[in-house]
Amino acid sequence: MNVSLKRNILTAGLAIILVLSAVMAFTTHVSAASSTQLKPHVNIGYWLGGNGGSKKTLAQASSGWDVINVSFIETKGNYYTPNLSMDLSAVYPGTEAQQIAAFKADIKTLQAQGKKIVISCGGQNGVVHMDNAAQRDTFLSGVKSIINEYGFDGFDVDFEGSSIAVMNTDKIGQLTSQQSINLEYLLRNLKTTYGSDFIISAAPEYNYVQNGAISTGNGGAFLPVLNATRDILTYIHPQYYNGFNGDFAWLQPSANAGAPFAQVYSAEGYTRLSEMLITGFVTMDKGTFAGLRPDQVAFGVPSTNGAGNGAQSVSVYASALNTLLTKYPTYRGIMTWSIGWDEANGNNFVNTIAPIIKAANDSTQPSPDAKAPTISSQPTDKTIKVGGAADLTVVSSVSKGTLSYQWYKASSKVNTGGTAISGATSATYNAPTNAEGTNYYYCVVTNTDNTATGIKTATTTSSAVSVVVSAASSAATPTITSQPTDKSTTLSGAAGLTIGATVPQGALSYQWYKASSKVNTGGTAISGATSATYNAPTSVVGTSYYYCIVTNTDNSATGTSTVTSNAVAVTVNALPAGDTWKADSIYVAGDTAIYQGKTYKAKWWTQGDVPGAGEWGPWEFVI
């Protein structure tokens, strides 16, 4: 049986004692926390212990994280007595005391490496209400006790739901709700107590920030507090996930928010929303929000599909981050939910983002001499037909400076003594293929750093490669590396058919066919089904048959060549009827239930939530 760390930190009767203990423990906190400055640019991840994603300890997290937000401080019962709630037993062995000791040791280990460990408050279950000064002081004392005990480097506000809803009457420049007034008091008290290096961050959902440009009430409800605390705010990283029906969209054209765009879950969306916080905007009912400094802004995204709605390829996040760092050199960085989910996905997020953040930080450091470029991808040998394409590419980078390229032709496969090729000054060189024969090439990459105080240029030379040009012939026949497989699903379920194919030279194209039986001839081409993956329709109960023809087109060869996949069956079964919905029954994702003559399917664990009661609820209508 797992033992969860759910510790009641204080009671109202101990509030005064704990205030004094917080002050007395301040020196201890400072010596325990990271002694290094917060980096100009940071990669931020949330860590939940055993409550999500992988099951690794805090110290086992990738070195690519600059800031780790430990989740969460929650409240139980009265909504103003804080508790540190996480499941340590899933990742640390031993008794509860041993688990806590190991967790504290991991915090110190990471801080010694220059990491910042921040405690986050709120989340989905962490409702906080500070309706008067007494509740505020109880909550503040408990938060300080947690910070002092564990030596955290900062406090992250992750208020959601009713914690924010009670703030929706405030105006920018005029806080009227007790929740907002007390939250500002709390944040200022923490900053005063722990000093200017203490991190104050926030992770409000998009609805509570930029959505104020197009909606009222809860739309933009966090903006008044954000405005009131901008002088002590380290940074804000809004959550761009878990939105309206799984998508954040401008509901209407709005002059307040600039030209409307359809999809926040895109490089354009992440960029535009960050720029709104930097340039400022007019809200519908909260007033005008003046822009923050770029170093006070980051953006928050889910690391994987399992982590939250709207997850994109990490390349999309990288594109937005690079754009923002280029336009705003002091832009702070990026946040993800969560470290555990990313670990379960092979650390794809942190392995992609950390080098970008490191390069941005490195570029802020002065250097006496220009740095030699790093070549991350060398050009490769080419064997090509007459008239074919022989693109030679070198991929290189440098932390500071400007890169330039010069390709050379050599007399043998060596990367010295060659002749510079006129005009071949890009990262890619299109080697000539108009005549049969073998030629050799290499590239010299030069970094020019005019800010260097010493030598201002440095070079790195690529590997030498050969380009073998031979007479034209027929296009090579594709090789199928993975066949599509039979699928069995329920009505409106997923039935993705995928084929894998390779070819040594040429370009592959795909066409899926529907057949009358399980054979791979005589079918009818399906309009638009021209990718390696085809999502077969599942709107009708029954069995259908499909196959795919893969074509190789090689412009340097004569004609094309094809290969046909195996035929597969897609069987669509009717949904189980399900039992009549009961308020006291527990349902998990995929369970069905009948309510008022309609069938609903659960999206996640639920009990007591009425089907069809709201678009953000745990039920989706099926039939």
C-alpha positions in Angstrom: 0.0 0.0 0.0 1.5 3.4 -1.0 2.1 5.9 1.6 1.3 9.4 0.4 3.0 12.5 1.8 -0.1 14.5 2.9 1.1 16.5 5.9 -0.9 19.0 7.7 1.6 21.8 8.3 -0.3 24.0 10.8 -3.4 24.7 12.6 -5.0 28.1 13.3 -3.9 27.8 17.0 -0.2 27.7 16.0 -0.3 30.5 13.4 1.6 33.1 15.5 4.3 30.5 16.5 4.8 29.5 12.9 5.2 33.1 11.8 8.0 33.5 14.3 9.5 30.1 13.3 9.4 31.2 9.6 11.5 34.3 10.4 13.9 32.3 12.6 14.4 29.7 9.9 15.1 32.2 7.2 18.9 32.0 7.5 18.7 28.2 7.2 16.6 28.5 4.1 19.1 30.8 2.4 22.0 28.5 3.1 20.1 25.4 1.9 18.9 26.9 -1.4 20.8 27.3 -4.6 23.5 30.0 -4.3 23.6 30.7 -8.0 21.6 33.3 -9.8 18.6 32.4 -11.8 19.6 31.9 -15.4 18.5 34.6 -17.9 16.6 31.9 -19.8 15.1 28.8 -18.2 13.5 25.4 -19.0 10.9 24.8 -16.4 9.2 21.5 -15.5 6.6 20.4 -13.0 7.5 17.3 -10.8 4.7 15.4 -9.1 6.4 12.5 -7.3 4.6 9.3 -8.1 1.4 11.1 -9.2 2.0 11.2 -12.9 4.2 10.0 -15.7 7.3 8.1 -14.8 8.4 6.9 -11.4 11.8 8.6 -10.9 13.2 10.5 -7.9 13.7 14.3 -8.0 17.4 13.9 -8.4 17.0 11.5 -11.3 15.3 14.2 -13.4 17.2 15.2 -16.6 20.0 17.8 -16.1 18.3 19.8 -18.8 15.8 21.3 -16.4 16.8 24.7 -15.0 13.8 25.2 -12.7 11.7 22.4 -11.2 8.3 23.2 -9.8 7.4 20.7 -7.1 3.6 20.0 -7.1 1.6 20.8 -5.0 0.7 22.7 -1.9 -3.0 21.9 -1.5 -5.6 22.7 1.1 -8.0 20.3 2.8 -11.3 21.0 4.5 -11.2 24.7 5.2 -9.4 25.8 2.0 -6.8 27.9 3.8 -4.7 25.4 5.8 -1.8 24.3 3.5 -0.6 20.8 3.1 2.3 19.5 0.9 0.5 16.8 -1.1 2.5 14.3 -3.3 3.1 10.6 -3.4 6.7 10.1 -2.4 6.3 6.4 -1.7 6.1 5.5 -5.4 9.6 6.8 -6.0 11.5 6.7 -2.7 11.9 3.5 -0.6 11.6 3.2 3.2 9.4 4.7 5.8 7.6 8.1 5.3 10.4 9.7 7.3 13.0 8.1 5.2 11.2 9.2 2.0 11.0 12.8 3.2 14.7 12.8 4.2 15.7 11.5 0.7 13.5 14.1 -1.0 15.1 16.9 1.0 18.6 15.6 0.2 17.7 15.5 -3.5 16.6 19.2 -3.3 20.0 20.2 -1.9 21.8 18.1 -4.5 20.0 19.8 -7.4 20.5 23.3 -5.8 24.2 22.6 -5.5 24.1 22.0 -9.3 22.6 25.5 -9.8 19.0 24.3 -10.2 16.1 26.2 -8.7 13.5 24.2 -6.9 10.2 26.0 -6.5 7.1 24.9 -4.6 3.8 25.3 -6.6 0.5 25.9 -4.9 -2.9 25.0 -6.3 -3.4 22.8 -9.3 -6.7 21.1 -10.2 -7.3 19.9 -6.6 -5.6 22.7 -4.6 -8.5 25.1 -4.0 -7.4 28.1 -1.9 -9.7 30.7 -0.4 -8.4 33.6 1.7 -11.6 35.3 2.6 -10.2 37.4 5.5 -7.0 38.4 7.2 -7.1 35.5 9.6 -7.4 32.9 6.8 -4.6 34.7 4.9 -2.3 34.6 7.9 -3.0 30.9 8.5 -2.3 30.1 4.9 0.8 32.4 4.8 2.3 30.9 8.0 1.8 27.4 6.6 3.4 28.2 3.3 6.5 29.7 5.1 6.7 26.6 7.3 6.9 24.4 4.1 9.4 26.7 2.4 11.6 26.7 5.5 11.5 23.0 6.1 12.4 22.0 2.5 14.5 25.0 1.5 12.5 25.9 -1.7 13.8 28.7 -3.9 10.4 30.2 -4.8 6.6 30.1 -4.8 4.5 29.3 -7.9 0.8 30.4 -8.0 -1.2 27.7 -9.9 -4.7 28.8 -8.9 -7.5 27.3 -10.9 -11.3 26.9 -10.7 -13.0 28.4 -7.7 -9.6 29.8 -6.5 -9.8 32.2 -9.5 -13.5 32.6 -9.8 -13.7 34.6 -6.6 -11.3 37.1 -8.2 -13.3 37.9 -11.3 -14.8 41.2 -10.1 -11.4 42.9 -9.7 -10.2 45.6 -12.1 -6.7 46.3 -13.2 -5.4 48.9 -10.8 -8.2 48.3 -8.3 -8.3 45.0 -6.3 -11.7 44.6 -4.5 -12.0 40.9 -3.7 -10.5 39.6 -0.5 -8.9 36.7 -2.4 -6.9 39.1 -4.6 -6.0 41.5 -1.9 -4.7 38.7 0.3 -2.9 37.0 -2.5 -1.0 40.2 -3.3 -0.2 40.6 0.4 1.1 37.0 0.6 3.4 37.3 -2.4 4.9 40.6 -1.2 5.4 39.1 2.2 7.2 36.1 0.7 9.4 38.3 -1.4 10.3 40.5 1.6 11.0 37.5 3.8 13.2 35.6 1.5 14.8 38.3 -0.5 15.0 39.6 -4.1 16.3 36.3 -5.5 13.2 34.4 -4.3 11.2 33.4 -7.3 7.6 34.5 -7.6 6.0 32.8 -10.6 2.5 32.0 -11.8 0.9 29.4 -14.1 -2.7 30.6 -14.7 -4.7 29.0 -17.5 -5.0 31.0 -20.7 -8.7 31.8 -19.9 -7.7 33.8 -16.8 -5.1 35.9 -18.7 -5.2 36.7 -22.5 -8.8 35.5 -22.9 -9.8 38.7 -21.1 -9.3 40.4 -24.4 -12.5 38.8 -25.8 -14.5 37.7 -22.7 -15.7 39.0 -19.4 -16.0 37.5 -15.9 -13.5 34.7 -15.4 -11.9 35.8 -18.7 -8.7 37.7 -17.6 -9.5 37.3 -13.9 -5.8 36.9 -13.0 -4.8 40.1 -14.7 -5.5 42.5 -11.8 -3.3 40.5 -9.4 -0.7 40.1 -12.1 -0.7 43.8 -12.6 -0.5 44.6 -8.9 2.5 42.3 -8.4 4.5 43.0 -11.6 7.2 44.7 -9.6 8.0 41.5 -7.6 7.0 39.0 -10.3 9.9 36.9 -11.6 8.0 35.4 -14.5 4.6 34.1 -15.6 4.1 30.9 -17.7 0.4 30.6 -18.6 -1.0 27.2 -19.4 -1.8 26.8 -23.1 -3.6 23.5 -22.6 -6.8 22.0 -21.2 -8.8 24.6 -23.1 -12.3 24.9 -24.7 -13.2 21.5 -26.0 -9.5 20.7 -26.3 -8.7 23.9 -28.2 -8.1 27.5 -27.5 -9.6 29.7 -30.2 -10.5 33.3 -30.5 -14.2 33.3 -30.3 -14.6 36.4 -32.4 -12.4 38.9 -34.2 -11.1 41.3 -31.6 -9.3 44.6 -31.9 -8.1 44.1 -28.3 -6.2 41.0 -29.2 -5.0 41.9 -32.7 -5.9 40.0 -35.8 -7.7 36.8 -34.8 -6.1 33.4 -35.2 -7.7 30.1 -35.1 -5.3 27.9 -33.2 -3.3 28.6 -30.1 -1.8 25.1 -30.3 0.7 26.3 -33.0 4.0 28.2 -33.2 2.0 31.3 -34.2 -0.3 30.9 -31.3 2.4 30.5 -28.6 4.3 33.4 -30.1 1.3 35.7 -30.4 0.0 35.1 -26.8 3.5 35.8 -25.4 3.6 39.0 -27.4 0.2 40.1 -25.9 1.7 39.9 -22.4 4.8 41.8 -23.5 3.0 44.6 -25.5 -0.1 44.8 -23.4 -3.8 44.8 -24.5 -7.2 46.1 -23.6 -9.6 43.7 -21.9 -13.4 43.6 -22.2 -14.2 44.4 -18.5 -11.0 44.6 -16.5 -9.3 47.7 -18.0 -6.0 48.0 -19.9 -3.2 45.6 -19.1 0.3 47.2 -19.6 3.0 44.9 -21.0 5.4 43.0 -18.9 9.2 42.9 -19.5 10.2 40.0 -21.9 12.2 38.4 -19.0 8.9 38.1 -17.1 7.2 36.0 -19.8 7.4 32.3 -20.7 4.8 29.9 -22.2 3.5 26.6 -20.8 2.7 23.5 -22.9 2.1 19.8 -22.3 5.1 17.6 -22.9 3.1 14.7 -24.4 -0.4 13.9 -25.5 -1.0 12.2 -22.1 -0.1 15.3 -20.2 -2.8 17.6 -21.4 -5.1 18.6 -24.3 -3.4 20.3 -27.2 0.0 18.7 -27.0 2.1 19.3 -30.2 5.3 18.0 -31.6 8.2 19.4 -29.6 9.4 20.9 -32.8 6.4 23.3 -32.7 7.4 24.4 -29.3 11.0 24.9 -30.4 10.0 27.0 -33.3 7.9 29.4 -31.1 10.7 29.6 -28.5 13.4 30.4 -31.1 11.1 33.0 -32.7 10.5 34.7 -29.3 14.2 34.5 -28.3 15.2 36.1 -31.6 12.6 38.9 -31.3 13.0 39.4 -27.6 16.6 38.5 -26.5 15.7 38.6 -22.8 12.6 36.4 -23.2 12.6 34.1 -20.2 11.8 30.6 -21.6 9.3 27.7 -21.5 7.4 25.6 -19.0 6.0 22.1 -19.4 3.6 19.8 -17.6 5.3 17.6 -16.7 8.8 16.1 -16.0 7.3 12.7 -15.4 5.3 12.7 -18.6 8.4 13.7 -20.5 10.4 10.9 -18.9 7.8 8.4 -19.9 8.2 9.8 -23.5 12.0 9.3 -23.6 12.8 12.9 -22.4 12.0 14.1 -25.9 10.9 17.6 -24.7 13.8 18.3 -22.4 16.4 16.9 -24.9 15.1 19.2 -27.6 14.5 22.4 -25.6 17.5 22.3 -23.2 20.0 23.0 -26.0 18.0 26.0 -27.2 17.9 27.4 -23.7 21.6 26.7 -23.1 22.6 28.4 -26.4 20.5 31.4 -25.4 22.2 31.6 -22.0 25.7 31.1 -23.6 25.0 33.9 -26.0 24.7 36.3 -23.0 28.2 35.5 -21.8 31.2 37.6 -23.0 34.0 35.6 -24.6 37.6 36.7 -25.4 37.8 34.7 -28.7 35.2 33.6 -31.2 34.0 30.1 -30.5 34.5 27.4 -33.1 31.3 26.2 -34.7 29.9 22.8 -33.7 28.9 20.5 -36.6 26.0 18.4 -35.5 25.3 16.8 -38.8 28.0 16.0 -41.4 27.4 15.9 -45.2 27.1 12.3 -46.5 28.3 10.4 -49.5 25.9 10.3 -52.5 25.4 7.8 -55.2 23.2 9.4 -57.9 22.1 8.9 -61.5 22.9 11.5 -64.2 20.7 14.5 -63.7 19.7 13.6 -60.2 19.9 15.7 -57.0 23.1 15.5 -54.9 22.4 18.0 -52.1 25.3 18.1 -49.6 24.3 19.7 -46.3 26.2 20.6 -43.1 24.3 21.4 -39.9 26.2 23.6 -37.5 25.7 25.9 -34.6 27.5 28.3 -32.3 26.5 29.9 -29.0 27.5 33.4 -30.1 28.4 34.9 -33.5 27.4 34.5 -37.1 28.0 31.5 -39.3 29.2 31.5 -42.9 30.0 28.6 -45.2 32.4 27.8 -48.1 32.4 24.5 -50.0 35.5 23.1 -51.6 36.2 20.5 -54.3 39.1 18.2 -53.5 41.1 15.8 -55.7 40.5 12.9 -53.3 38.5 12.1 -50.2 40.3 14.5 -47.8 39.2 17.8 -46.2 42.3 19.9 -46.9 43.9 21.4 -50.0 40.7 21.8 -52.0 39.6 24.6 -54.4 36.9 27.0 -53.2 33.8 26.6 -55.3 32.5 30.0 -56.5 29.0 30.9 -55.0 28.9 27.7 -52.8 28.5 29.7 -49.6 25.4 28.2 -48.1 24.9 25.3 -45.6 23.7 23.2 -48.5 25.6 22.8 -51.8 23.9 21.2 -54.9 26.8 19.2 -56.4 26.7 18.9 -60.2 25.4 15.6 -61.6 25.4 16.3 -65.4 28.2 13.9 -66.2 29.2 10.4 -65.0 32.2 10.2 -62.6 33.2 10.7 -58.9 34.0 14.0 -57.2 34.9 14.9 -53.7 33.8 17.9 -51.5 34.0 19.4 -48.0 32.8 22.5 -46.3 34.6 25.0 -44.0 32.2 26.7 -41.5 33.3 30.0 -40.1 32.0 31.8 -37.0 32.4 35.6 -36.9 31.9 37.1 -33.5 32.4 40.9 -33.6 31.8 41.1 -29.8 34.8 39.0 -29.0 37.6 40.9 -27.4 40.3 38.8 -29.0 40.3 36.7 -32.2 37.0 37.4 -33.9 36.8 34.3 -36.2 37.0 30.6 -35.8 36.5 27.7 -38.2 35.5 24.0 -38.2 35.9 21.8 -41.3 33.4 19.1 -42.3 34.2 15.6 -43.3 35.0 15.0 -46.9 32.4 13.2 -49.0 32.2 11.6 -52.4 29.5 12.1 -55.1 29.3 9.2 -57.5 27.3 9.9 -60.6 26.3 7.0 -62.8 24.1 6.4 -65.9 20.3 6.7 -65.5 18.2 3.5 -64.9 14.7 2.6 -63.8 13.4 3.9 -60.5 14.1 1.5 -57.6 11.2 -0.5 -56.2 10.2 0.5 -52.8 10.6 -1.9 -49.9 7.8 -2.2 -47.4 9.2 -2.2 -43.9 5.9 -2.5 -42.0 2.6 -3.6 -43.3 -0.8 -2.2 -42.2 -2.6 -4.5 -39.8 -6.3 -5.5 -39.3 -8.2 -3.2 -37.0 -11.2 -3.8 -34.7 -12.8 -0.9 -33.1 -16.2 0.5 -31.9 -18.4 2.9 -33.6 -16.7 6.3 -34.0 -13.4 4.8 -32.7 -9.9 5.1 -34.1 -8.8 2.9 -37.0 -5.5 4.3 -38.3 -3.8 2.2 -41.0 -0.1 2.8 -41.4 2.5 1.5 -43.9 6.2 1.9 -43.6 8.3 2.0 -46.8 11.8 2.9 -47.9 13.7 3.4 -51.1 17.4 4.1 -51.7 16.7 6.9 -54.1 13.7 8.8 -55.2 10.5 10.1 -53.5 7.7 7.9 -52.2 4.0 8.6 -52.6 1.0 6.7 -51.3 -2.5 5.9 -52.5 -5.0 3.9 -50.4 -7.7 1.8 -52.0 -11.0 0.3 -50.7 -11.6 -3.3 -51.8 -14.8 -5.4 -51.9 -13.0 -8.3 -50.1 -9.7 -8.9 -48.4 -7.6 -8.7 -51.6 -5.1 -6.1 -52.7 -6.2 -5.7 -56.3 -9.3 -4.2 -58.1 -10.0 -1.6 -55.4 -11.2 1.9 -55.7 -8.8 4.8 -55.0 -9.9 6.8 -51.9 -9.8 10.5 -52.6 -7.3 12.4 -50.4 -5.9 9.2 -48.9 -2.3 9.9 -50.1 -0.3 9.6 -46.9 1.5 6.7 -45.2 -1.3 6.7 -42.7 -5.0 6.5 -43.5 -7.7 7.0 -40.8 -10.4 4.6 -42.0 -14.0 5.7 -41.4 -15.7 4.1 -38.4 -19.1 5.8 -38.5 -21.0 2.7 -39.7 -21.0 -0.7 -38.1 -19.5 -3.4 -40.4 -16.3 -4.6 -42.0 -14.4 -2.9 -44.8 -11.2 -3.8 -46.7 -8.2 -1.6 -47.7 -4.7 -1.7 -49.2 -2.1 0.8 -50.2 0.1 1.2 -53.3 3.5 2.9 -52.7 5.1 4.6 -55.7 8.7 5.6 -56.1 9.3 8.6 -58.4 13.0 9.2 -59.3 13.5 12.1 -61.6 17.0 10.8 -62.4 15.6 7.5 -63.5 13.3 6.2 -66.3 9.7 5.7 -65.2 8.3 4.9 -61.7 8.0 1.7 -59.7 5.4 0.5 -57.2 4.7 -2.0 -54.5 1.4 -3.0 -53.0 0.7 -3.6 -49.4 -1.2 -6.5 -47.9 -5.0 -6.1 -47.7 -6.4 -5.5 -44.3 -9.9 -5.6 -42.7 -11.3 -2.8 -40.5 -14.2 -4.1 -38.4 -16.4 -1.5 -36.7 -18.5 -2.9 -33.8 -21.5 -1.3 -32.1 -20.8 0.4 -28.8 -21.8 -1.6 -25.8 -25.2 -0.5 -24.6 -24.0 0.4 -21.1 -26.0 0.5 -18.0 -28.2 3.4 -16.9 -26.1 6.1 -15.3 -26.0 6.0 -11.5 -24.8 8.9 -9.4 -23.0 6.7 -6.9 -21.1 4.6 -9.5 -17.5 5.1 -10.4 -16.7 5.3 -14.1 -13.3 5.3 -15.8 -12.2 6.4 -19.2 -14.0 4.4 -21.9 -17.0 3.3 -19.7 -20.4 4.0 -21.2 -23.7 4.9 -19.6 -27.2 5.7 -20.6 -28.7 8.9 -19.3 -32.2 10.3 -20.4 -32.1 7.9 -23.4 -28.7 9.0 -24.7 -25.4 7.1 -24.6 -22.3 8.8 -23.1 -18.7 7.7 -22.8 -16.4 8.7 -19.9 -13.3 10.6 -20.8 -11.6 10.1 -17.4 -12.4 8.9 -13.8 -15.7 10.3 -12.6 -18.4 9.8 -9.9 -21.5 11.9 -9.5 -20.9 14.1 -12.6 -24.2 14.2 -14.6 -23.7 13.3 -18.3 -24.3 16.2 -20.7 -24.0 18.8 -17.9 -21.2 20.8 -19.4 -18.8 20.9 -22.3 -15.8 20.7 -20.0 -17.1 17.7 -18.1 -15.9 14.1 -18.0 -18.6 12.8 -20.3 -18.8 13.0 -24.1 -22.0 12.3 -26.1 -21.8 9.2 -28.3 -25.3 8.5 -29.7 
